[in-house]
């Protein structure tokens, strides 16, 4: 096979292969991904400081484990 024949064959193959069309513009994939990550970030952010909502329980837990340096009971 000569170089000209190989180039001609590859040109024919690239012309006949059709790429699948995207359902919408490529920029929207990034916008959707950003919106999903922002929503997930909001969910994670909403759980901050949950342990300190019940101050009396947190203080009792801290007082009970204050002398526990090695993690044993």
N, CA, C and O of each residue as an XYZ file, in Angstrom:
292
protein
N       0.853     -1.164      0.000
C       0.000      0.000      0.000
C       0.900      1.229      0.000
O       1.829      1.335      0.801
N       0.621      2.123     -0.880
C       1.427      3.327     -0.968
C       0.906      4.382      0.004
O      -0.194      4.277      0.547
N       1.730      5.391      0.198
C       1.368      6.474      1.113
C       0.126      7.207      0.610
O      -0.739      7.570      1.408
N       0.027      7.422     -0.668
C      -1.125      8.128     -1.230
C      -2.404      7.323     -1.014
O      -3.450      7.896     -0.712
N      -2.330      6.022     -1.164
C      -3.501      5.164     -0.966
C      -3.918      5.163      0.512
O      -5.109      5.190      0.822
N      -2.942      5.133      1.412
C      -3.236      5.144      2.839
C      -3.889      6.455      3.245
O      -4.856      6.460      4.007
N      -3.361      7.579      2.733
C      -3.953      8.871      3.046
C      -5.362      8.997      2.477
O      -6.261      9.544      3.116
N      -5.533      8.486      1.278
C      -6.847      8.552      0.649
C      -7.856      7.689      1.428
O      -9.007      8.086      1.605
N      -7.424      6.535      1.879
C      -8.304      5.651      2.655
C      -8.660      6.282      3.993
O      -9.808      6.205      4.431
N      -7.681      6.907      4.645
C      -7.970      7.531      5.934
C      -8.892      8.728      5.774
O      -9.712      8.997      6.652
N      -8.770      9.452      4.666
C      -9.657     10.581      4.429
C     -11.085     10.106      4.190
O     -12.036     10.742      4.645
N     -11.240      9.003      3.487
C     -12.569      8.457      3.229
C     -13.193      7.969      4.533
O     -14.383      8.175      4.770
N     -12.391      7.324      5.377
C     -12.909      6.815      6.640
C     -13.319      7.945      7.580
O     -14.339      7.842      8.261
N     -12.543      9.010      7.624
C     -12.899     10.117      8.506
C     -14.128     10.851      7.999
O     -14.868     11.425      8.798
N     -14.361     10.847      6.721
C     -15.544     11.503      6.180
C     -16.808     10.686      6.432
O     -17.892     11.253      6.565
N     -16.682      9.374      6.499
C     -17.859      8.536      6.657
C     -18.233      8.324      8.124
O     -19.374      7.968      8.418
N     -17.295      8.535      9.050
C     -17.597      8.367     10.463
C     -18.273      9.634     10.958
O     -17.739     10.735     10.823
N     -19.449      9.462     11.531
C     -20.196     10.614     12.016
C     -20.126     10.644     13.534
O     -20.397      9.653     14.211
N     -19.763     11.785     14.037
C     -19.726     11.956     15.479
C     -21.152     12.140     15.984
O     -22.014     12.683     15.294
N     -21.369     11.680     17.182
C     -22.694     11.835     17.769
C     -22.850     13.263     18.285
O     -21.948     13.795     18.932
N     -23.967     13.865     18.004
C     -24.220     15.237     18.423
C     -24.517     15.278     19.919
O     -25.178     14.390     20.457
N     -24.023     16.313     20.576
C     -24.322     16.510     21.986
C     -25.746     17.033     22.131
O     -26.237     17.729     21.242
N     -26.417     16.711     23.234
C     -27.794     17.173     23.386
C     -27.917     18.691     23.556
O     -28.972     19.261     23.277
N     -26.837     19.354     24.016
C     -26.815     20.804     24.138
C     -25.375     21.262     24.067
O     -24.462     20.438     24.009
N     -25.159     22.577     24.071
C     -23.813     23.121     23.939
C     -22.901     22.625     25.060
O     -23.358     22.334     26.165
N     -21.621     22.536     24.759
C     -20.646     21.982     25.698
C     -20.526     22.807     26.979
O     -20.221     22.252     28.034
N     -20.756     24.103     26.912
C     -20.643     24.950     28.103
C     -21.638     24.534     29.178
O     -21.362     24.691     30.367
N     -22.783     24.009     28.778
C     -23.817     23.622     29.748
C     -23.404     22.427     30.595
O     -23.894     22.271     31.713
N     -22.520     21.589     30.091
C     -22.013     20.486     30.905
C     -21.241     21.035     32.111
O     -21.377     20.521     33.221
N     -20.447     22.059     31.897
C     -19.729     22.694     32.992
C     -20.656     23.411     33.952
O     -20.449     23.366     35.165
N     -21.674     24.071     33.425
C     -22.642     24.776     34.272
C     -23.393     23.780     35.148
O     -23.591     24.024     36.338
N     -23.809     22.663     34.565
C     -24.532     21.637     35.326
C     -23.623     21.034     36.392
O     -24.049     20.839     37.531
N     -22.381     20.739     36.036
C     -21.445     20.173     37.015
C     -21.206     21.155     38.152
O     -21.166     20.751     39.314
N     -21.048     22.431     37.839
C     -20.851     23.442     38.883
C     -22.064     23.526     39.798
O     -21.913     23.644     41.014
N     -23.261     23.469     39.231
C     -24.477     23.535     40.044
C     -24.581     22.328     40.970
O     -24.981     22.466     42.126
N     -24.227     21.154     40.474
C     -24.268     19.949     41.306
C     -23.260     20.056     42.437
O     -23.599     19.774     43.587
N     -22.039     20.454     42.144
C     -21.016     20.595     43.182
C     -21.394     21.685     44.188
O     -21.130     21.535     45.381
N     -22.000     22.766     43.730
C     -22.433     23.821     44.643
C     -23.534     23.306     45.569
O     -23.529     23.609     46.762
N     -24.476     22.530     45.031
C     -25.544     21.969     45.858
C     -24.973     20.997     46.884
O     -25.379     21.014     48.046
N     -24.046     20.160     46.469
C     -23.420     19.223     47.405
C     -22.588     19.969     48.448
O     -22.554     19.569     49.611
N     -21.931     21.026     48.049
C     -21.178     21.840     48.996
C     -22.095     22.493     50.024
O     -21.735     22.599     51.196
N     -23.273     22.929     49.595
C     -24.237     23.498     50.524
C     -24.700     22.445     51.529
O     -24.856     22.747     52.712
N     -24.917     21.225     51.074
C     -25.332     20.144     51.979
C     -24.243     19.889     53.013
O     -24.537     19.764     54.202
N     -22.995     19.812     52.578
C     -21.890     19.584     53.507
C     -21.764     20.759     54.471
O     -21.543     20.554     55.664
N     -21.899     21.968     53.978
C     -21.790     23.161     54.813
C     -22.912     23.219     55.848
O     -22.716     23.732     56.950
N     -24.067     22.704     55.502
C     -25.197     22.758     56.428
C     -24.991     21.866     57.646
O     -25.660     22.054     58.662
N     -24.081     20.899     57.565
C     -23.824     20.015     58.692
C     -22.718     20.534     59.621
O     -22.342     19.835     60.562
N     -22.196     21.726     59.386
C     -21.145     22.236     60.247
C     -21.707     22.551     61.620
O     -22.844     23.004     61.746
N     -20.927     22.315     62.618
C     -21.245     22.642     63.993
C     -22.486     21.925     64.528
O     -23.136     22.428     65.444
N     -22.817     20.781     63.981
C     -23.975     20.024     64.437
C     -23.750     19.493     65.847
O     -24.695     19.431     66.635
N     -22.536     19.112     66.178
C     -22.246     18.539     67.490
C     -22.440     19.552     68.610
O     -22.688     19.151     69.748
N     -22.340     20.824     68.339
C     -22.448     21.839     69.383
C     -23.860     22.405     69.534
O     -24.040     23.413     70.216
N     -24.846     21.792     68.925
C     -26.211     22.290     69.069
C     -26.768     22.000     70.453
O     -27.618     22.738     70.951
N     -26.295     20.931     71.072
C     -26.751     20.564     72.411
C     -25.582     20.757     73.371
O     -24.844     19.817     73.668
N     -25.427     21.961     73.841
C     -24.278     22.348     74.639
C     -24.161     21.511     75.917
O     -23.052     21.157     76.317
N     -25.283     21.190     76.560
C     -25.214     20.441     77.819
C     -24.667     19.032     77.575
O     -23.896     18.517     78.384
N     -25.059     18.417     76.476
C     -24.540     17.082     76.164
C     -23.051     17.149     75.814
O     -22.276     16.278     76.207
N     -22.666     18.173     75.085
C     -21.258     18.318     74.711
C     -20.393     18.573     75.937
O     -19.292     18.032     76.041
N     -20.876     19.389     76.860
C     -20.103     19.663     78.081
C     -20.008     18.415     78.956
O     -18.957     18.153     79.541
N     -21.092     17.642     79.054
C     -21.071     16.408     79.840
C     -20.096     15.403     79.234
O     -19.370     14.719     79.955
N     -20.087     15.320     77.923
C     -19.165     14.405     77.238
C     -17.720     14.837     77.465
O     -16.852     14.005     77.727
N     -17.466     16.137     77.365
C     -16.104     16.655     77.553
C     -15.643     16.438     78.994
O     -14.485     16.088     79.224
N     -16.533     16.642     79.963
C     -16.165     16.452     81.361
C     -15.902     14.979     81.659
O     -14.998     14.652     82.429
N     -16.672     14.106     81.066
C     -16.510     12.677     81.305
C     -15.195     12.162     80.720
O     -14.571     11.269     81.292
N     -14.774     12.719     79.589
C     -13.569     12.229     78.905
C     -12.359     13.147     79.090
O     -11.357     12.988     78.393
N     -12.438     14.090     80.003
C     -11.313     15.034     80.203
C     -10.084     14.336     80.747
O      -8.970     14.658     80.332
N     -10.245     13.397     81.656
C      -9.094     12.707     82.241
C      -8.680     11.486     81.461
O      -7.737     10.797     81.848
N      -9.353     11.207     80.385
C      -9.104     10.011     79.569
C      -8.069     10.321     78.495
O      -8.433     10.660     77.369
N      -6.785     10.210     78.827
C      -5.716     10.597     77.911
C      -5.378      9.512     76.887
O      -4.924      9.821     75.785
N      -5.596      8.247     77.245
C      -5.161      7.146     76.377
C      -6.315      6.497     75.622
O      -6.090      5.531     74.893
N      -7.500      6.973     75.766
C      -8.621      6.434     75.021
C      -9.257      5.218     75.676
O     -10.219      4.681     75.127
N      -8.768      4.759     76.818
C      -9.353      3.601     77.502
C     -10.433      4.028     78.442
O     -10.601      5.218     78.708
N     -11.183      3.053     78.960
C     -12.292      3.380     79.873
C     -11.934      3.009     81.265
O     -12.733      3.204     82.180
